[in-house]
Amino acid sequence: MIRTIKQVRFWSWEKMKLDFLWSDSMGAKSASTWVETEDTSVLIDPGAAEMQPSFPMSDEKKSDLRGEARSTINGKGVVSDHMVITHYHYDHHFLPDFAGFDFEKMFSDSEIWVKDPNKWINKSQWGRSRKFIKSLCETVGGEDFEDLKISPEDDSFKDPVSDLTHAMGKDFGDYQDRREELLEKWSKRMDSWQELWKGNDWLKEPELSTSVTYADGKSFEDGDTKVKFSKPLFHGIEYSKTGWVLSTVIEDPTGKTFLHSSDLQGPTIEDQADWIISEDPDYLFLDGPATYLYGYLLNKTNLERSVENAVRILRECDMEMMVYDHHLAREKKFRERTEKFWNIADESETEVFTVAESKNQTPKVLEVTG
């Protein structure tokens, strides 16, 4: 099954071009997107990873598709003015020893905007961010990595869940008691995260032959094009073990905006959906829930939250186009498990599709399972 795209070259408008380079519907984990305006070009999340073991495809074919994804992303990366890394999972960034990427070429001539490696980050990504920045120092050239180390610059971190007034104000019925029990348990993660942020060396922004900026909550301009980044947002549910991400908003000279959600997983959290609605993008890349984990790490309540939030975004934003992909198309029942969203999408004036369908292809998981 493939959704019909009403406007064949949907990705090209007067002042903005969008190229959804790769995503999960094409058979490798990625959310890599290239944006071009008359002023500049931006590559968001230059990374691709192999599909999980349960994906219905041979290991050889999965590896081939990852290689194809990396080659496609690399081709745009070497001609991009700006690079964005929204967080440090390997389907969103890469290291020099990752086959298929030319690390030096991609980063030597680009201004780089990255997730702050020092706070609002979990332990795994703390380590990965340092590997990445060390690789920049060694490959791009400039300041020595060891000289970047400084004492922590902040020792006060407010629990971000206290600001999630919409999510915390909801009543989840029969699940409410269990939800409150889990939130209390998971809130203890803040203690270990704060110990990490306050008890270890931070990295200052490196002074290299190319510009590297920690982008959390910041805005930039290149000519008449504006780029801004969200504050750190939970990667999925409240107190998510997978940490935080940045979402990216790009406004072209005519005022049209594109929003790339990164890994909000639905979004699951109502307040993060509220933020997207307040941005009211014209074009949206929205990552969906990880339905392949349903019944394991994704329960019924949080799946329903993700679907309802995506529906609200579709109904309340005045969008021309919406891509709904990443995490989502990793198992054959992804449409069935998000059926309410797709039914409403069928009735919407907004064009809605996966990245594969934007290229007139069937999502790979549906192609291989029939």
N, C-alpha and C positions, 0 to 999 in steps of 0.2 A: 504494500500500500504506500502510495506517495501522494502527498497533498499537492493540489494544483496551485501554482504561484501565478497570481493575476498579472503581475508586472515583471517581465522576464529579467530586465536589468535593474532589479529593485535597488541594488547597492549604490547606484550613481545618481546623485542629485546635483543641483547647480553648483554648490560650493563644498560638498562633502562626498567622498567615496568611501564605502565600507567593503572590506573583503574579509569574510569570515574564513580564515585560512584552514582551520581544522577544528573539529570537535568530536565528541564521543559518538555521535551518530555516524561518523565516517570510519569508525573502527579503531581509533586510538584515543586515549584520554588527553584532552586539550581544550582550552578555551581561547586559543590564540586568534587575535583579531587585529587587522590593520586598518587604520583610519587615515585618510588623506584629505586635507583642505587646500585651498589655494595658497596658504601660508606655509604649511608644514606637513609632516607625516609622523604617525605615532604607531608603534607596534606594542600591543598590550599582551603581556604574558607569553613570551617566546619559549614555550616548553611543550613537550609531548611525552607521554608515558604509555607503556604497553597495557593492554586491557587485563583485567583480573582473571585468575584461573578459571572462574566459572563462565567466562564469556565463551559462547559456543563456536570456537574456531581453533584451529591448530596453533601450537606455539610458533611455528614457522610463519604462518600467515599473520599472526598478531605482531610479530617482530617486523615483518615486511611493512605492515601498515604504519607502525611507529616510525620506521625509517622514512617512509614516504611523507608522513606528517612533518618530520624534522627537516627534510629537504625543502618542503614547501615553505615552512616558517623561515628557514635560513635564507631563502631567496629574497624574502621581503625584508628580513632583518638587516642585511648588508646595505640596503638603500634607505633605511628609515632614519629620520632626524632624531627621533626620541624613542626610548625604550621604557616600558612600564613593567615592573614586577610587583604584583599585588600581594604576593606572599611567597613563601619558600617551599612549596610542594613541587615535586619534579615534573608534574604536568603543567606547571606555570613558569618554570625557569630551568636553566641547565648549567652544567659545569664544563670545563674544558675537555674532560675525558669522555663526554657524551658523544657517541658517534652520530654523525649527521649534521652537527653544528660547527660552524667556524667561529669560535668564541672571540678570537682577537678581532676579526673583521666586523663582526656584528656590534661589538661594543666600543671599538676604538674611535669611531666617528659619530657616535650618538650621544645625546644628552640622556642621562639615565635617571629615572625616578623610581625609587624602590620603597618598599615597606620598611619602616624603622626597625632595625634589628635589635634594639635595646629595651623596648617595652611594648606591652600588649602583643606578646609573642610567646608561644609555648616552648618547651625545652627542645623539642626536635627541631623546630624552625630556628631557634636561637643558634644551634650548631650549624645548620645548613646556611643560614645567612652569613655566618663568619667564613665558611668555606667559599661562598660566592664572592664576598668582598675581598678576601685574600686572593682569589683567582684574578679579580680585576687588578689588584695591585701588581701582581706578578706578570700579568699578560698585557694589560693596557699601558702600564708604566706610570710612575710617579712616586707617591709616598709609600714608604715601607709599611707593611701591614702592622708590624709590632709598634710602630709609632702612632697608630690610630687609637691605641688603648688609653682610656681615660677613666677616672673615677665616676661612678654613677652620678648623674646630674639631677635626679629626682628621687625622692624617698616617700612620696605620698601619692597613693593610687586609690581613687574612689572605686568602689565596687560598681561596675557598669550596669549590672542588672537593676540597680535602684533607679536608673533612668529609663528603664523599659516600662513606662507607665501603662501602655496599651496591653502588652503581654501579661504584665503582673495584675492587671485589673480584670482579666478574663476569668470566667468561671468555666472549668472544664468538666463539670458534672461529676460523673462517677470516677473520673480519673483525677479529680482535683486533689484529694488527699495524697495519692501516690505522687503526683506532680510536686506538691509542696515538700514531701519527704525527699524526693530526688534533688530538688533545688537546694535544700538545706545541706544535703550530703555533698553535692557538687560545688557548693560555695566554698568549701574547704580548699578547693583547687587554687583559689585566689591567694591563699597563704603561701603555697609552694611557688606560684608564679612570682609573687612579690619577693620572695627570698632569692629567686633567680635574678630578677631585675636589680635588686638592691645589693646583692652580695657578690657580684662579679663585675669585671671591667666592662665598660661600655666601649663602643667604637664611635669616634667622631666621624663626620663626613670626610671621606678621603679626598685629598687634593691630587688628582690624577691628570693625565693629558686630556681626559674627557670629564665632563661635569657629572658628579654623582650627588643626588639630593634625597634625603629622607622625606617622603612626600605626604605623610599622614596629615590629613586636614588642610593641606596647602593648595594654593592656586597659582597658576602660571599663565603667561601670555606669550604667544609667538605671532607677531603681526596682529591681525584681528581675530585670531583663533584663541579661545580660552580653554584651558584644561584645569580641572579641579579634582581633588581627591576627597573621599569621605574620611571621616574619623575612622579609627579601627572598628570594624564590625565583626560580630561573632561569625565564625565559620560553621553555620548551622544553628544548633539549639543554644540556649543559654548555658554559659560555662562550658562551651564545647571544648573537648580535649584537643581538638585539632587547631585551636587558637583563633586568630583574627586575620581579617583580610581588608584590603582597600577596594572600594568601588571607584570607577573612573567616569567622569563626565566631560565630554568634549563638545564645545559650542563653536560652530563655524561662523564666518563673518555675517551670515544672514540671520543668526539667532537660532538656527536649528540645532538640536542637541542629540547626542548619542550617549547612552548610559550603558556601561559594561559592569555587570553586578559582581563578577568574580565568583567566589564560592559561598553564597548565602544559603544554598540548598533549599530553594523554594520561592522566596525566602521563608524560612520556618518562623522567624520572629516577626510579630505583627508590626512592631515599631520600625523594623528595617523595611518592611513593605510600605509603611507610611512615608518613610523618607523618599523612596523611589517615586511614590505618587506625588509628593510635594515637588520633586524635580520635574515631573511631567515631561519625560523625554519624548522626542519625535520618533526616535529609533532606539530599540532596546535589545541588548543581549542579556537574557535572564537564565541563569543556571537553575536547574530543577532539583527535586529531591532525589536522593540515591535509592531508587525503588528496588535495585538489586539487593539491597540490605534489609528489605522489608521483612519484619518478623525476627530480625536479628539485632541490628543497631538502629533500625527505624521502626517505631511503633505506629499503630493506627492513628492515634491522636496527632502525632507530629506530622504524619503524612497528610492527614486532613487539613492541618494548619497550613502546610505548604501549598496545597492545592487551593484552598480558600484565599490565601494571600496573593497567589498568581492570578486568580480570577478577579480579585479586587483591583489589582494593577491593570489588568486588561480592560476592565470596565471603566475605571476612573481616570486613566491617562488618555490623552488625545494623541494616540500614536498612529503613525503611518505603517510601521513595521515592527514586529517583535520576533526575535529568535528565542526558542525555548529548547535548550540543549544543555549538555555537560552534566555529568552524574546521571542524567535521566535515561539516556538511550543505551544502557549497559545490560539490559535484559529485555526479553521479548514482550513482557506484559506491561511495559512502561506506559503505553497509551491507555490500557485498561485500568491501571492503577491511578491514573490522573485523568480519567474519562470526563469528569465534570468540566475541567479546564478546556479540553479539546472540543467538547460539545458547544461551549460558549464561544470558543474561537471560530467555529464554523459559522456562527451567526454574526460575528463581529465585522466591522468595516476595516479593522486592522488586519494586515496580512501577518499570519502566524505560521511558523514552520521551523523545522530543524535545519541545522547547517547542511546536512546531506541533501535535503529537499531544495534548499536554495541553489544547489548545483544540479538540480534535476536528477538526483539519485535517491534510491530507497535507503532509509536508515539501515546500516550494515547488519545490525542484530536481527532485523526483520527479513533482510535478504537471505541470510544464512540459515534462518530457522523456517523459512517458507511462510 
